[in-house]
Amino acid sequence: MKWLIGVLILLLVGLQYRLWVGEGSLAHNLKLQQEIRKQEEENQRLMERNKLLEAEVAALKNGYDAIEEKARNDLGMIKEGETWYMIVEEDNAKNE
């Protein structure tokens, strides 16, 4: 009878250990839920970025205004007949 009580106590301790410390424990589940929240926030941010990119692609496919703006801003292109001026500011270190 004493060995049965000992086995039951060991079984109870083993189950308690798994509940509080092991994989699938309360702390482990809490950590996983925090990671899920972080990933959901990241997914939301990426979905918003994707929507902006989709809108930009649609604008580039549908109109010349977006293409012209992209060429001017990213590639530094100018229209025929335009004059381009570059203003260079001197560094403060050179002046002093």
Protein Blocks (a to p, Z undefined) as FASTA:
>chain_A
ZZmmmmmmmmmmmmmmmmmmmghiaklmmmmmmmmmmmmmmmmmmmmmmmmmmmmmmmmm
mpmklmmmmmmmmnopacehiacdddddddfklmZZ
